[in-house]
Amino acid sequence: MSTWDVKVDVVVVGSGAGALTAAIVAHDGGAKVVVLEKTDKAGGASAVSGGAVWVPNNKFIREGFQPEFWDPDRNEWVKASDSEEKAFKYMKAIAAGRSSDELIRTYLRTVNEACDYLEKKTHVKWSHVKLMPDYFPEWEGGVKGGRVMEAQLISFNSLPKEVAERVRLSPVSLPILLEELVEWGGLATMMSGKWNFNLINERLKDRFYGWGTALIARLLYSCYERGIDVRYNTPAKRLIVEDGRVVGVVAEHKGKEIRIRANKGVILATGGFEWHEKMPAAFLRGPMKGPMSPPHNTGDGHRMAMEVGAQVDLMSEAWWFPTVHTGDSYDGKPYYRGIFFEKVLPGVIIVNKYGKRFANEAANYFDFTRAMHTWDPNKHEYPNIPAWMIFDERVHQSYTVFTLYPGAEPTDPPFKWADTPRDLARMAGIDPDGLEETIERFNRHAREGVDPDFHRGESYFDKFYGDPNWKPNPTLGPLEKPPFYAIEVYPGCLGSCGGLKINEKAQVLDYNEKPIPGLYAAGNVTAAVSGGGYPSSGITIGAGICFGYIAAREITKK
């Protein structure tokens, strides 16, 4: 007979948005819950993210906001009501056959219920990011904006000390809403005069936080008020199985093993494997350098579940994001910044070592990074790794480019600069002829506002993140004014998105497609509901919340 150090109904492993949602819902369903967090802070990748949640037909739409859909027959945007069926057609196309219809429909039917529950029962209060578009808004079922929500700002002065000191803080956290960030033109326009720094300074005085930090703070506060047992510095090591059922977890605290009994079930919400020493190279579709998550996402849940026979899927995929390293660190590891607004700006291009553009720079970060993994069978190489983001002095003086503000002096590293494209190419290890030819061709078309090579600036999504004051195309401008600048670009990610295969009840499946009794999962430890595609900002946290909610409901109704 097994001996136990702790006995509870539900063990939740991890403390991101999906994990804390699961803990709250399981507790509210009458279960005794313990949350195991391997670090001294709660939140994981959710806490350092933008905090967006993709929720088609969300409460704001149901209350009257009408999103705009593209009508190809009328060749214009048309306001209309949202629906599960519209979102399903869009998400099914995004998944490209790599997720089941049942799982997609489960997400679309349940994510609203989960988010509404959190707003009604917890400290989570939602704000509408009404301007942010789907990543392919012109596709059938895609929208020009309205499906994204975020947690409202929260003052840490309003939190108990025991909560405030445990929330993981993002290295780039600002006390602003995503909706404000979009309205003000993005991080690249920080010094343009569009930002309300008086408002920001007032919020800083009161210790306001937004984005993923605010979401985690609100969820953790809700756990605290319920008396849910959250154990920090307590990594789970392996699952305990008896008679074919997962009945508990072996964890570790201060060098001592702890056996924790889970009478009803274990919910894994441990995040991705992007920081593991070997797993990215073993599984991902191509090189990955520059994960943007905390450096503690090492595939713990993946490995524990695989040891008891769990099936995995989509292990070649991640939430891809082009990244740069500006010399900063986070939790003792290099901190990589994602290229989001910068690559869309007029006067910016990204080239490979041959000096050639290889994709639409204004495309969403996920699909752009996929293009970096193109394989050249003749040269037996990834020609687009590494890549270089190239821009001129006009861009430098007009926008904020990572750590380089208008008027500031660049530093090497991370930037390189020279008076001519040829000299810049030699410094960066780029083919000089190729870069010179690329800039000449790009400039010729950019002045006319077109990109015949990669169709940059044709989609509403492309233009949305450009400079609205730049004509004729907000994302296309020539590179003409010296000096010219370059910064190295890597194929990074927000986190891995392949993992445990789950069903519509968030049960982990074995290789016979049968649920493993007592084992559930949510978030980046699972194979993505979007099938490795990316419909819009917020699908990652949305899926975590949705399936964390489902797992807790399934466990506590038995």
N, C-alpha and C positions, 0 to 999 in steps of 0.2 A: 504494500500500500504506500502511495506517495505521501511524503510529508511536505507541508506548505508553510512558508513564512508569512504569506499574505493570502487572504481569500476575499475575492470580490465577485461580482457578476460579470463585469465587462472590463477587459484591459484594452486601452487605446494606446497604440505605440506611435508616438509623434505628437507634435503640438502646433501644426499649421492650421489653416482655416478648416480643412476637412476634418482633422483630428478633433479640434475643439468643438466643432459642430456636432460630431458624433458623440462626444462626451456629454455635452449639454442635453441632447435629445435622449440619449440612453438614461441619463439621470432623471430627466423629466418623466420617462416611462417607468420609473420605479426601480431602476438598477443601481447597485452600488458600483461606482466607477473609479478606476485609477488610470491616470495618464502618465506614461513614461516618456521623458524627454532626455536625450543623451547629453545635451549641453546645459549650461546654466541659464539659458534664455529661451523663452517660448516664441514660436512663430515660424521657424524654418524659412523656406523660400517665400512663403506667403508674406512674411513681415517685411522683406526687402523688395517686394514687387510693387507694381503700380496699384495693386489692390482692386483692379477692375473685375467685374463679374458679368459675364455675357448671359443675359436673360431675355430671350425673345418673348414678346407679349407680356412684359413685366408690368408691375403695378402702375407705373407712370403712363404706360400705353393704355392700360385698361381704364385709367382715370381720365383719358382724353387726348393724350399726345398721339398724333398721327405720324408714323414714319413715312418716308418717301421711298417708293419702289420705282425701278426703271421700267418704263413701258416701251419696248422696242418698236411697236407699231406706231405709236405717236412720237417716238424719238424724244421723250421728255420724262422728267420725274413726276410721279403722281402720288399724292397723299392717299393712304388707304389704311385700313385696320390691319394689324398683325395677326398671325394665327400659327398654331402648331404646324399646320400643313405647309404653309409658306416656308417656315423655318426648317422643316424637315427636308423639303426639296433642296434648299440651299445647303444644309449640312450634309446631306447624302452625297451631293456633288463634291463637296470638300473632302469627304472621307474617301472617295474614289475606290469604293469596294473594300476598304480595309477596316470597316466597323460594321456591326450588324444593324439592320433596321430597328430591331427590338431595343437595342441599347441606346441608339440615337433617340428613339421616341420616348424611352424612359427618361432620358435627360430632359427633353423638351417638356414633358408632362410634369416633372417633379422639381426642377430647379426653381420654378416660381413658388411652389408649395414650401420648399425649404427656406427660401429667402423671406417669404411672408412669415413663416414661423419664427425666424430669428428676429424679425422686426417686432413681432407681437410679444415674444416671450423673453427677449434678451435686451442688452444695451445696444445692439446693432441697429442703427438708423441709416436708411439708404438715401443717397442723393442721386439724381439723374445725370448721367453724362450724355446728354441728348445729342451732342454734335458728332460724337465719334462714330465713324462709319464701319460697316462690315468690311472685311479685307477685299472682297470681290463684290462691291455693291451693285454692279450692273447684272450679275448673274440672277437667274430666276430665284425669287425668294430672298435675295439680298436687300439690304436697306442702306439708305444714305446716312442714317443715324437713329439713335433712340433705344437700342437694345442693351446698352451698357449701363450698369449701376456701379456705385462705389459707396463705401462707408463714409458717413459724415466725419468731419474733423473732430478730434477730441483733445481736450486739454489734459495733460498729465497731472496738472494741479488738482483735477477733480477725481483722480484715482487714488485708492489706498496705496501707500508706499509699497506694500507687499506685491501689488500688481505692477505698478509703474517700473519698479526696478527689475522686473522679470521679462519685460517686453523687449524682444530683439529690435534694435534700431537699424535703419538702413543707412549706409554711408552717404546716400544722396537725398535723404528725406527732406522735404520742404513742407511748411504748413500751408499747403494750397490743395485745392481740389483738382482732380483731373480735368474737370470741366473748365476751371479757370486756366489751367495750363494750356488747354487747347484754345480757349478764347484769346489768350495773350500771345499765342503764336509758337508755343513750345519752348524748350530749354535753349534752343539756338538763338532766340530773340530776347534773351534775358536782359541785355544791355541796350535794347532798342528804344526804350522809353515806354513800351507797352505794358510793362509789368507794374503792378501796384505795390511798391516796396514799403510804403507807409502801412498798408494793411498787413503785409508779411511781418514787418517789425513788431506791430502790435500783437500779432499771434505768437511770435517767438517769445515775447515777454511772458505770455501766459502758458508757454510750453505746449502749444498746439502741434499736433501731428496729423498727417493725412495718409492717403494711399494705403498700402498693405499694413503699415504700422498701426494706423487707426483701426483697421478691421480686427487685427489680432488683439489690440488693447481692449476693444469692446467685447470680444469673445472671451478673453482671459478674465476680464472683470466679471462677466456673467458666470464663469466657472467658479471664481472666488466667492461670489455671493451664495452660490449653491453649496459651497463646502466641498467641491470636487477635489479629490486628492491628486494634485499634480506633483510628480516627483522629478526633480531636476538632477542632472549629472547621473542619470540612471539608464544607461543604454540597454535595450533588449538584446540578448545574445542568441537565443534559440527558442523554438516553440516546443511545447511538451504535448505529446500525442499519447492517448490511451484508447485502446480498442478502436483505432481508426479515426478518433475525434481529437481535434485540438482543444485541450483543456487548460492550457496555461502557458506561461512564459518564464523563461529563466532570464533574469536581468542582473545587472551588476551595479553596485554602489560602493564607492570607496574601497574597491578591490575585493569586495565580498559578493558572492553569488546570492541572489534572492529568488526563491521559487514562488511565483504568484499564480494562484488558482483563478481561473476564469470560469465561473459556473455556467455562463450563458454563451460567451464567445470572446474572441480576440479580433480587434479591428486594427489592421495595419495601415498606417498613414504616414509612412516614414520618408516620403519624398523620393527623389531619383537616385541614380548611381553615378552622376556626372563627376564626382570628386573621388571615386574609387581609383585605386592605383592601377588596376588592370581592366576593369569592366568596360570603360569607354572604348579602348582599343580592341577589345574582344568582340564587342557587339555593334557599335555604331557604324553607320554607313560609310563614314570617312573620318579623316582627322578632326579632332575637336580640341581647340586650345582657347580657353577663355570662358569657363562657366561663370555665370553671374550670380549664382546662388551662394549661400553660406557654405564654407568648405567642410561641412559635416554630412553632406548628402552622399553617402558612400554605399548605397544599395543594401542597407541592412535588412530591410523588409523583403527585398527580392531574394536575397540569399537564404533567409530563414524559411520563407515559403517554398522555395525550390527544394530545400532539403526534405520537406515533407510531401513532395510530389506535385507542387503547383505548376500549372501550365503558364508559360510566358508568351507574349506576342508583341510585335512592333519594336523589338529590342534594338533595331537598327536606327530608330528615330529619336530625335530630341526636339525640344522647343527651340529650334535653331535661331541664332541671333548673331549678326556680325559684331565683333567686339574689338576694342583697342585697349592697350595697356598704357596708362599714363604714369606709371611708377608708384601708384598708391597700393596699399595693402588693406586687408580686412581679415580679422581673426587670424593673423599670422600668415596669410596666403596672399598672392597677388590679387588685386581687385581689378576686374575687367569692366569697362564701361561699354554699354551697348550703343551701336550707331542707329539711332532712331530718326530724329529730325534732321541731323546733319547731312546725311547722304541724299536727302531730298532737295536740298537748297539749290537755287540757281547758281551755277558756277562751280559745282562740285561733281566730280566723276570718280568712279572706282575702276582701277585697271589691274591687270595681272602683271607678272614679271616681264611679259612681252610688250607691255605698254598698251594692251588692248582691253577695251571694255568687254564685259562678258554677260551682262544682264541689265535690266531696267533698275537703276539705283533707287527709284521711287517706289518700287514694289514693296510689299510688306516684308519685314525683316526675316520672317521664317522662310519664305520661298526664295528670297534673294540669297540667303546663306546656302540653301540647297544647291544653287548654281555654282557655288564655290567647290562643290564636290564633283564637278564634271571630271571624267577620267579621259585622258588622251591615250588611246591604245597604241599609237605609233611611238610616242615619246615615253610611254610607260610612266606617267606622272599625273599629278593633280596640277594642271597649269595655273589654276586660280588661287592656289595656296602657296605662300601668302599673297594677299592683294594689297593695294595701296590706294588710299583715298587722297585725291589730288584737288587742290583749290588754289585760288589766287589771292592777291592782296585785297581786292574788293570784298571778297567773302570774309577775310580776316577782319576788315574794318567795319563790316556790316552785321556780323553775327557772332555768337559765341560758339566756338568749335571745341567741345570738351573742356579742357582747362585753359584754352587760349581765348581771352576776351578781346574785344575791339580795343586797339591801342596798346595792348600788352605785348611784351617781347616774348617770342617763342623760345623754347628750350629744346635741346637735343641731348637725350631723348625726351619726349617721344617724337617730336617733329623734326623734319628736315626741310630746308628751304634753299632756294637758289634763284638767280636772276633770270634764268631761262629754263624751259622744260628739259632741254638736253642736259644741262648741268645738274638739274634736280634728279633726272633719271640716273645719271652716273653715280650720284651720291646714294641713291636708294637701291641700286642694283637692278634697275629697270632698263629694258632695251631703249636707248635714246631715240632711234628712228621710229620705233613703234609708238612711243609716247607722243612724239612730235606730230606724227601723222594722225593719231587719234584725236589730239586736241584740235588740230586744224579742221578735221572733218566734223567733230562735235560742234565747234564754234560756228561753222558755216550754217549748220542746220538750227542750232540753238537760237541764233539771232532771228530766225523765222518762227521760232516756237514749236519746232517739230523734231522728232527723233525717229527717222526711218529705220534705224538699226534695231532698237528695242522698244519703241513705242512709249517711251517715258512721257508722262504728262497727258496721256489720253484718257485714263480712267479718272473718275471722280476721286478715288482714293489717292492716286498720285498727287493730284492738285491740292487736296485737302491739307497736306502737311507742307506744302511749298510756301513761298512768300507771296501773299495776295497782292502786294504792291508792285510785284515784278511783272512786266508785260513783254510779250503777249502770252507767255506760259509761265505760271508761278514756280515751276520746278526746272526750267531750262534757261540757262544763261551762259554766255561764253566765258572762258578763262583767258583773260587778256592782260591784266595788270600785274607786273612783277612786284615783289618776288612771288615765286610759286612754291607751294607747300605740299608736303606728303606726310602721311602717317600710316603705319603698317596696320593691316586689318586681318583678323583671324576669324575662322569659323567657330564661333562660340555658341552658347545656349543659355536659356533661362533655367533649364533642367532637362533631364531625360524624360521621354514620354512613352517609353515602352516598359512593359512590366507584366504584372500578374493579370491573367485573363479573368474577368469577373462577368457574372450574369446580371440580369435586371434587378436582382435582389442584393447586389454587391457581394455575393458569395464568390470566393475564390474557387476556380475550377481546376480539376486535374486534367491529365491528358486523355481521359475518356469522356471529357466534357461533363463530368459529374462534380457537384459541389463538394469541397472538402469540409466535412462537418465542423462547425465551430469557428471557421476562419472567414473573415470578411476583409475588404480593402477599399481604399478610396484615395484619390489624388495621384501624384506622380509615381507612386509605387505600382500603379495599374497601367495596363495598356490603354492609351487615350481613347475616349469615346468618339473623338473626331477622326480616328483612324490614322493619325500621323499627319493630318491636314490641320490648317489653322483658320477657323472661320472668322474670328474677330478677337480683339482684346478681351480678356476675361474668361476664355474657355477653360483655362487651367484651374483657376480658383473656383469658377462655377462648377466644374466637374467634381472638385474636391468637396465642396459644400453639399452638392446634390447627392453624391454616393455615400458621403459620411452620414448624411441625414437618413438615407435609405437603409444603410447598414444598422444604424441604431434602432430604427423602427422595426426592422426585421427581427433583431435580437430580442427586443423587449416585448414583442407581441406574442412570443412563444411561451 
